[in-house]
Amino acid sequence: MLITTENTLTEGYKEGLVAIWWYTDDGIFWEFSKSLDDAEDDHGYLQYSLTKNHMNLWKTALEKFVTEVHERNNIYRKGYKSVERGRVIFNLRTQCYEVICSDKLANDTTFRTNCMKQFNLTGNRVDFVTLPHYAKIELTGNPAVDNLYYD
């Protein structure tokens, strides 16, 4: 579902970043990002990587952004879906950045402001696109239940 377009297109649209990210309850981004010049083309969309995703970057993100080992291990056990997450991609057809995230984040004005700053999107056309796939879900420790959410 498309939520809205933030700004109008300007000449500086190449200044924005594409990314794979998590957004903590404290309003902090754990992100892997790159410029459009370094992004990978995926059939009309520029994105961070054709092979990297939330699942295979989860451990790396925690090692990079969570310094305390006990806290890192606790978060890791809850799973990569336990922290709000999403992507920033660039649509070559519409010349618009798309922030793909949960409905909760797309409708959160603080998140939207933080996201625009974090990925240098101010002054560019930006759509916030919601996908149910990005809903925040914690592992319970019960394999029968967890497999319903993670398979």
Secondary structure, 3 states (H helix, E strand, C coil): CEEEECCCCCHHHHHCEEEEEEECCCCCEEEEEEEHHHCEECCCEEECCCCCCHHHHHHHHHHHHCCCHHHHHHHHHHCCCCCEEEEEEEECCCCEEEEEECHHHHCCHHHHHHHHHHCCCCCCCEEEEECHHHCCCCCCCCHHHHHHHHC
